[in-house]
Amino acid sequence: MGQKTEKIFERAKENLENENHEHALRLFNQVLNREPSHKQALRNKGLLKVLNGDSEEAEEFLLFATKQQPEDDQLYQLLGTLYHNNGKPQKALAQFKNAIDLNGENLSALQGAAMIFAHILGEHDRAIKYFTKAIDINADNAELLFNRGCSFMISEKMDEAEKDFRRAVELDHTKAKEMLEKYF
């Protein structure tokens, strides 16, 4: 990357951090005009497109971005999140799996896949698998523990559910406390 491109990119990041999205988008576009496959500019422009709320435009851009950077797990994860937030669970799951295939430690993609299996598809054994991988990466995530505990409960694995709820309570998860009081 040339020095001028790098300076433009740094200014774009500053604008993004200061929530000046319109100017940041213009600057990310300048970077991409110079380097169409600039990984960070693609990610940030994708994020801005998602934040701007036009899901069709965001989808179109993220599909383009994944073609520019087919090895970037974060772009697939962002596309999966966009699909998930727009009621397209099968498309979301495919993108989360793409991200996980590229980076088995993409916590957001693991959590997204687990949530779809648990809350939409009702496949709790598969959800537990993804929740477990995410918890292996972030053992102190009360929300992951709570959700895995719920999937354990539905799968009639009450001992495991109780352990997850107890650990989630230690991490101040109020719903986990309610589940313990009600069922254990």
Phi, psi and chi 1 to 4 in degrees:
 res  aa     phi    psi   chi1   chi2   chi3   chi4
   1 MET       -  133.3  175.0  169.1   22.3      -
   2 GLY   -71.6  160.2      -      -      -      -
   3 GLN   -61.4  -40.6  -76.1 -175.6  -30.9      -
   4 LYS   -65.7  -41.6 -172.9  167.9 -176.4  176.1
   5 THR   -61.7  -42.3  -55.9      -      -      -
   6 GLU   -62.5  -40.3 -179.0   61.5   29.3      -
   7 LYS   -65.0  -41.0  -73.8 -179.4 -178.6  179.2
   8 ILE   -63.0  -43.4  -64.5  168.6      -      -
   9 PHE   -61.9  -43.9  177.0   72.3      -      -
  10 GLU   -61.9  -41.0  -69.6  -57.3  -40.4      -
  11 ARG   -64.5  -38.8  -75.1 -171.9   11.3 -118.3
  12 ALA   -62.7  -44.3      -      -      -      -
  13 LYS   -61.6  -42.0  -80.6 -173.3    4.8 -175.7
  14 GLU   -60.1  -44.1  -71.9  171.6   17.3      -
  15 ASN   -63.9  -38.5  -82.0  -82.8      -      -
  16 LEU   -64.2  -45.5  179.7   58.8      -      -
  17 GLU   -62.1  -32.2  -70.6  167.3    6.7      -
  18 ASN   -88.9    9.0  -66.8  -33.6      -      -
  19 GLU    61.0   28.3  -63.6 -175.5   25.0      -
  20 ASN   -94.7   74.7 -174.1   -9.4      -      -
  21 HIS   -64.4  -40.0  -66.6  176.7      -      -
  22 GLU   -61.9  -46.8 -171.6  175.6  -41.5      -
  23 HIS   -69.1  -39.2 -164.0   62.6      -      -
  24 ALA   -59.8  -43.2      -      -      -      -
  25 LEU   -61.8  -42.7 -175.1   57.5      -      -
  26 ARG   -59.4  -43.7 -102.8 -174.4  -91.9  132.9
  27 LEU   -69.8  -39.4  -68.7  167.6      -      -
  28 PHE   -62.4  -37.2  -73.8  129.5      -      -
  29 ASN   -62.0  -39.6  -79.1  -27.4      -      -
  30 GLN   -61.8  -43.2  -74.9 -178.6   28.5      -
  31 VAL   -60.8  -45.6  171.6      -      -      -
  32 LEU   -69.8  -27.4  -68.9  169.3      -      -
  33 ASN   -66.3  -33.6  -75.6  -22.3      -      -
  34 ARG   -81.4  -39.6  -66.6  165.9  168.3  -89.8
  35 GLU  -137.1   89.8  -77.9 -172.9   47.4      -
  36 PRO   -59.3  -20.7  -22.8   32.0      -      -
  37 SER  -109.5   23.5   61.4      -      -      -
  38 HIS   -63.9  110.1 -172.5  -75.1      -      -
  39 LYS   -56.9  -51.7 -174.3 -177.8  -71.6 -168.5
  40 GLN   -66.8  -37.7  -65.6  -64.8  -33.1      -
  41 ALA   -66.8  -39.5      -      -      -      -
  42 LEU   -61.9  -46.2  -72.3  166.5      -      -
  43 ARG   -60.4  -47.9  -73.6  178.7 -174.8  169.3
  44 ASN   -68.2  -39.1  -74.6  -61.2      -      -
  45 LYS   -65.3  -39.9 -177.5  176.0  176.5  178.3
  46 GLY   -59.6  -44.8      -      -      -      -
  47 LEU   -60.1  -44.8  177.6   62.2      -      -
  48 LEU   -62.1  -40.0  -76.4  169.0      -      -
  49 LYS   -62.4  -40.8  -67.4  -76.6 -173.1 -176.0
  50 VAL   -65.2  -46.0  169.8      -      -      -
  51 LEU   -64.1  -30.5  -67.8  173.5      -      -
  52 ASN   -72.7  -11.7  -72.8  -21.2      -      -
  53 GLY    87.2   -2.1      -      -      -      -
  54 ASP   -91.2   93.8 -175.4  -20.0      -      -
  55 SER   -65.3  -34.0   60.1      -      -      -
  56 GLU   -66.3  -44.1  -74.6 -178.8   27.5      -
  57 GLU   -65.4  -40.6 -170.5  176.9  -45.5      -
  58 ALA   -63.6  -44.6      -      -      -      -
  59 GLU   -60.7  -46.7  176.7 -174.1   14.8      -
  60 GLU   -58.3  -45.4 -176.3  179.3  -48.2      -
  61 PHE   -66.6  -44.2  177.9   76.5      -      -
  62 LEU   -65.6  -34.4  -72.9  168.2      -      -
  63 LEU   -64.0  -41.7  -71.9  168.8      -      -
  64 PHE   -61.4  -45.6  164.5   79.2      -      -
  65 ALA   -62.3  -40.2      -      -      -      -
  66 THR   -67.1  -26.3   57.7      -      -      -
  67 LYS   -73.7  -34.3  -74.1 -176.6  176.0   82.0
  68 GLN   -72.3  -36.1  -66.5  -64.5  -50.7      -
  69 GLN  -130.7   71.2  -74.0  -70.8  -22.6      -
  70 PRO   -66.7   -9.4   22.2  -30.5      -      -
  71 GLU  -103.7   11.6  -60.3  -60.9  -45.3      -
  72 ASP   -96.8  101.8 -171.6  -19.2      -      -
  73 ASP   -61.3  -31.6   63.2  -64.5      -      -
  74 GLN   -68.4  -32.5  -68.6 -176.8   31.3      -
  75 LEU   -66.5  -42.2  -72.0  169.9      -      -
  76 TYR   -65.2  -40.4  -69.4  104.7      -      -
  77 GLN   -63.4  -41.5  178.9  -96.9  -51.5      -
  78 LEU   -64.6  -41.2 -171.1   55.7      -      -
  79 LEU   -64.8  -40.9 -176.7   55.9      -      -
  80 GLY   -61.5  -42.0      -      -      -      -
  81 THR   -63.7  -41.8  -59.2      -      -      -
  82 LEU   -58.9  -47.8  175.4   72.6      -      -
  83 TYR   -62.5  -44.1  -74.3  140.3      -      -
  84 HIS   -59.8  -45.1 -177.2   65.2      -      -
  85 ASN   -69.7  -15.1  -68.9  -17.5      -      -
  86 ASN  -111.0   22.4  -74.0  -73.4      -      -
  87 GLY    70.4   32.9      -      -      -      -
  88 LYS  -121.9   71.9  -61.3  176.4 -178.9  176.6
  89 PRO   -64.1  -36.8   21.6  -31.0      -      -
  90 GLN   -67.0  -41.6  -66.8  -63.3  -18.4      -
  91 LYS   -65.6  -40.0  -76.7 -175.2  163.1 -171.4
  92 ALA   -61.2  -47.0      -      -      -      -
  93 LEU   -60.4  -41.1 -171.9   57.3      -      -
  94 ALA   -61.2  -41.5      -      -      -      -
  95 GLN   -71.8  -38.9  -62.5  -52.7  -40.0      -
  96 PHE   -61.1  -40.9  -70.8  141.8      -      -
  97 LYS   -65.1  -38.6  -74.6 -178.2  175.5 -179.9
  98 ASN   -58.8  -45.7  -74.3  -21.5      -      -
  99 ALA   -62.1  -43.8      -      -      -      -
 100 ILE   -66.4  -38.1  -65.8  163.6      -      -
 101 ASP   -60.9  -36.0  -73.0  -14.7      -      -
 102 LEU   -79.7  -34.2  -68.9  168.9      -      -
 103 ASN  -147.3   98.7  176.1    5.7      -      -
 104 GLY   -64.1   -5.7      -      -      -      -
 105 GLU  -111.3   20.4  -66.2 -170.0    4.6      -
 106 ASN   -76.6   96.2 -175.5  -42.3      -      -
 107 LEU   -58.6  -43.1 -173.8   59.7      -      -
 108 SER   -64.5  -38.9  -64.2      -      -      -
 109 ALA   -69.1  -40.9      -      -      -      -
 110 LEU   -61.6  -45.2  -71.9  165.3      -      -
 111 GLN   -65.4  -41.4 -176.2  171.6   -1.9      -
 112 GLY   -61.1  -45.7      -      -      -      -
 113 ALA   -62.7  -44.2      -      -      -      -
 114 ALA   -60.2  -43.4      -      -      -      -
 115 MET   -65.0  -38.9  -63.2  -60.9  -86.1      -
 116 ILE   -65.9  -46.3  -70.4  171.3      -      -
 117 PHE   -61.3  -40.6  -80.2  122.2      -      -
 118 ALA   -77.1  -52.5      -      -      -      -
 119 HIS   -92.2  -20.8  -62.4  -71.7      -      -
 120 ILE  -111.8  -47.2  -63.9  171.1      -      -
 121 LEU   -91.0  -15.3  -57.7  177.0      -      -
 122 GLY    66.4   24.3      -      -      -      -
 123 GLU   -99.5   80.9  -64.4 -178.9   33.0      -
 124 HIS   -71.7  -31.2  -67.5  -79.2      -      -
 125 ASP   -64.9  -39.8  -72.4  -25.8      -      -
 126 ARG   -70.0  -37.5  -69.6  179.0   84.8 -178.6
 127 ALA   -60.6  -43.8      -      -      -      -
 128 ILE   -58.3  -40.5  -70.2  166.3      -      -
 129 LYS   -58.0  -47.1  174.8 -177.4  147.7 -170.3
 130 TYR   -73.3  -40.0  -75.1   96.8      -      -
 131 PHE   -58.7  -42.0  -78.2  129.3      -      -
 132 THR   -62.5  -44.7  -60.3      -      -      -
 133 LYS   -60.9  -40.0  -72.5  179.8 -179.0  178.7
 134 ALA   -67.7  -40.7      -      -      -      -
 135 ILE   -67.2  -33.4  -69.3  166.2      -      -
 136 ASP   -60.3  -30.6  -72.5  -14.6      -      -
 137 ILE   -84.2  -38.5  -64.1  165.0      -      -
 138 ASN  -134.7   83.5 -174.5   -3.4      -      -
 139 ALA   -68.0  -16.8      -      -      -      -
 140 ASP  -103.1   25.2  -67.5  -28.3      -      -
 141 ASN   -93.9  101.5 -173.7  -44.2      -      -
 142 ALA   -61.4  -36.3      -      -      -      -
 143 GLU   -65.5  -42.7 -164.9   62.7   31.1      -
 144 LEU   -61.9  -45.2  -71.0  171.4      -      -
 145 LEU   -61.7  -43.6  -71.8  159.6      -      -
 146 PHE   -60.7  -48.6  172.8   76.6      -      -
 147 ASN   -65.8  -39.1  -80.3  -69.7      -      -
 148 ARG   -65.5  -39.0 -175.0  175.2   70.9  174.9
 149 GLY   -57.9  -42.1      -      -      -      -
 150 CYS   -63.4  -42.6  -69.8      -      -      -
 151 SER   -66.2  -38.1  -74.8      -      -      -
 152 PHE   -60.4  -43.9  -85.4  137.3      -      -
 153 MET   -59.5  -48.6 -109.3 -177.1   95.7      -
 154 ILE   -63.2  -32.2  -67.5  167.4      -      -
 155 SER   -83.8    7.2  -62.4      -      -      -
 156 GLU    60.8   37.7  -61.8  179.6    4.5      -
 157 LYS  -110.8   73.8  -61.8  173.0 -177.4  170.2
 158 MET   -67.8  -34.8  -60.1  -54.8  -82.3      -
 159 ASP   -63.3  -45.3  -70.2  -19.2      -      -
 160 GLU   -64.9  -40.7  -69.4   93.5  -24.0      -
 161 ALA   -59.8  -46.4      -      -      -      -
 162 GLU   -60.7  -42.6 -177.2  178.2    5.6      -
 163 LYS   -59.6  -45.4  -73.4  177.1 -166.5  171.4
 164 ASP   -65.5  -42.2  -82.6   -4.7      -      -
 165 PHE   -63.4  -42.1  -68.7  144.1      -      -
 166 ARG   -62.3  -43.3  -71.8 -163.2 -174.7  -73.2
 167 ARG   -65.5  -39.8  178.8   69.5 -179.0  121.6
 168 ALA   -63.9  -38.1      -      -      -      -
 169 VAL   -63.2  -41.2  167.1      -      -      -
 170 GLU   -57.6  -28.4  -70.2  172.5   12.7      -
 171 LEU   -96.4   17.4  -62.1  167.4      -      -
 172 ASP    68.7   36.4  -65.7  -35.3      -      -
 173 HIS   -89.9  112.5 -164.4  -74.9      -      -
 174 THR   -69.2  -38.0   55.1      -      -      -
 175 LYS   -66.1  -33.4  -72.2 -176.7 -177.4  176.0
 176 ALA   -64.1  -38.9      -      -      -      -
 177 LYS   -62.0  -43.0 -174.9  176.8 -179.3 -178.9
 178 GLU   -61.8  -40.7  -67.2  170.7   15.2      -
 179 MET   -64.8  -41.4  -66.1  -64.6  -79.5      -
 180 LEU   -61.9  -45.7  -80.8  173.5      -      -
 181 GLU   -64.8  -36.0  -69.7  170.5   -4.6      -
 182 LYS   -81.8  -37.2 -172.7  170.5 -177.2  175.8
 183 TYR  -115.3  -10.5  -64.6  104.3      -      -
 184 PHE  -128.0      -  -62.3   96.7      -      -
